[in-house]
Amino acid sequence: MPRQPTSSASDSFSFLPPLPDGNRLVHLLSPQGSNNFTCVDVQGEERLVEVSSKLRRIKSLIVMRGDFAIISLFTSDPAYKGGRLVGEIVHMLEKSDIKEWKKAGAWPEGFGEKVIEPQITNSEDDEDEYSDEEVDEDEDEDEDEDEEPTDTVQQ
């Protein structure tokens, strides 16, 4: 006789809106190594989260940049001041999940349409200074080549 599947905690827990306190809808950005990802939530706050051990055991699950997920935030203890990790990914949203969120009207407007990358400030002044430095170095090399060797032997 075949075994009956047992219901796990994730089957009984619904990831449909509204989410319970401590859980957030996020858009995954870049992987940071060792099952860590930067993500941005609906309010635009960037966070570092890890993939939960339960999801890591699912061999067919691939977590990629641009995916949507539900994260569970760690409890914020004011005395604890260690680490940058603020939560863990507890559920990866599939396309069908996203459709259900949109159908329920709970999907934030404009969320995930444009990938938000960390901004790298690089002003034109910095580029001009760098290009001037390259020219100065080239001029110094040219001046060294123009000088006459001073290898005169006196007898």
C-alpha positions as CSV (number, residue, x, y, z in Angstrom):
1,M,0.0,0.0,0.0
2,P,1.5,3.4,-1.0
3,R,2.3,6.0,1.7
4,Q,0.0,8.9,2.0
5,P,1.8,12.3,1.7
6,T,2.0,14.1,4.9
7,S,1.2,17.8,5.0
8,S,4.2,20.0,5.8
9,A,4.1,23.3,7.5
10,S,4.6,25.2,4.2
11,D,1.5,23.4,2.7
12,S,-0.7,24.7,5.5
13,F,0.8,28.2,5.4
14,S,-0.5,30.4,2.6
15,F,1.7,32.8,0.8
16,L,-1.3,34.7,-0.7
17,P,-2.0,38.2,0.3
18,P,-2.1,39.6,2.9
19,L,1.2,38.4,4.3
20,P,1.7,38.0,8.0
21,D,3.8,40.4,10.0
22,G,7.5,39.7,9.5
23,N,7.1,38.5,5.9
24,R,7.8,40.7,2.9
25,L,7.4,40.4,-0.9
26,V,10.8,41.1,-2.5
27,H,12.5,41.2,-5.9
28,L,15.8,39.4,-5.9
29,L,18.8,41.3,-7.3
30,S,22.3,40.0,-7.4
31,P,23.7,36.9,-5.7
32,Q,26.3,37.6,-3.0
33,G,27.6,34.1,-2.7
34,S,27.0,31.2,-0.3
35,N,23.2,31.3,-0.8
36,N,22.9,35.0,-0.1
37,F,21.1,37.5,-2.3
38,T,20.5,41.2,-2.2
39,C,16.8,42.1,-2.7
40,V,14.6,45.1,-2.8
41,D,11.2,45.2,-1.2
42,V,8.1,47.0,-2.2
43,Q,9.2,50.2,-0.3
44,G,12.5,50.2,-2.2
45,E,14.6,49.1,0.8
46,E,17.6,47.0,-0.1
47,R,18.3,44.0,2.1
48,L,20.6,41.0,2.3
49,V,18.9,37.7,2.7
50,E,19.8,34.0,2.6
51,V,18.0,31.0,1.1
52,S,16.4,29.0,3.8
53,S,17.8,25.5,4.5
54,K,14.4,24.0,3.6
55,L,14.6,25.6,0.1
56,R,18.3,24.6,-0.3
57,R,17.3,20.9,0.0
58,I,15.1,21.2,-3.0
59,K,17.5,20.1,-5.8
60,S,15.2,21.2,-8.6
61,L,14.9,24.8,-7.3
62,I,17.0,27.4,-9.0
63,V,17.1,30.8,-7.4
64,M,18.1,33.5,-9.9
65,R,18.4,37.2,-10.2
66,G,15.1,38.8,-11.1
67,D,12.9,36.2,-9.3
68,F,10.3,37.2,-6.8
69,A,10.2,35.7,-3.3
70,I,8.7,35.9,0.1
71,I,11.2,36.5,2.9
72,S,10.8,36.1,6.6
73,L,12.6,38.8,8.6
74,F,14.7,37.9,11.5
75,T,13.5,39.2,14.9
76,S,15.1,42.6,15.5
77,D,16.8,42.5,18.8
78,P,18.2,46.0,19.6
79,A,21.1,44.4,21.6
80,Y,22.1,42.2,18.6
81,K,24.4,44.2,16.3
82,G,26.0,41.5,14.2
83,G,25.9,40.5,10.5
84,R,24.2,42.1,7.5
85,L,21.7,39.3,7.0
86,V,18.2,40.5,7.9
87,G,16.1,37.5,6.8
88,E,15.7,34.3,4.8
89,I,13.8,33.4,1.7
90,V,11.0,31.1,2.6
91,H,9.1,30.8,-0.6
92,M,9.9,31.5,-4.3
93,L,7.0,32.9,-6.2
94,E,6.1,31.2,-9.5
95,K,4.3,32.8,-12.4
96,S,1.0,31.4,-11.3
97,D,1.5,32.9,-7.8
98,I,2.2,36.3,-9.3
99,K,-1.0,36.0,-11.4
100,E,-3.0,35.2,-8.2
101,W,-1.5,38.2,-6.4
102,K,-2.4,40.5,-9.4
103,K,-5.9,39.0,-9.6
104,A,-6.4,39.6,-5.9
105,G,-5.2,43.2,-6.4
106,A,-2.4,42.9,-3.9
107,W,0.5,43.1,-6.3
108,P,2.2,46.5,-5.9
109,E,1.8,48.7,-9.0
110,G,5.0,48.9,-11.0
111,F,6.8,46.4,-8.7
112,G,9.4,44.4,-10.6
113,E,8.8,46.0,-14.0
114,K,12.2,47.6,-13.9
115,V,15.2,45.9,-12.2
116,I,16.7,48.2,-9.6
117,E,20.4,47.8,-9.6
118,P,22.7,49.3,-7.0
119,Q,23.7,52.7,-8.2
120,I,27.3,53.4,-8.9
121,T,28.1,57.1,-8.9
122,N,30.5,58.0,-11.5
123,S,30.5,61.7,-12.4
124,E,32.0,63.2,-15.5
125,D,34.5,65.1,-13.3
126,D,36.0,61.8,-12.1
127,E,36.3,60.6,-15.7
128,D,38.0,63.8,-16.8
129,E,40.5,63.6,-13.9
130,Y,41.3,60.0,-14.8
131,S,41.8,60.7,-18.5
132,D,44.1,63.7,-17.6
133,E,46.2,61.4,-15.4
134,E,46.6,59.0,-18.2
135,V,47.8,61.8,-20.5
136,D,50.2,63.1,-17.8
137,E,51.7,59.6,-17.4
138,D,52.2,59.3,-21.2
139,E,53.9,62.7,-21.3
140,D,56.3,61.6,-18.5
141,E,57.2,58.5,-20.5
142,D,57.9,60.6,-23.6
143,E,60.1,63.0,-21.6
144,D,62.2,60.1,-20.3
145,E,62.7,58.8,-23.9
146,D,63.9,62.2,-25.1
147,E,66.7,62.6,-22.6
148,E,70.2,61.7,-23.7
149,P,72.0,58.9,-21.9
150,T,74.6,60.2,-19.5
151,D,77.0,57.3,-20.0
152,T,80.2,59.3,-20.6
153,V,83.4,57.7,-19.6
154,Q,86.2,60.0,-18.5
155,Q,89.8,59.0,-19.1
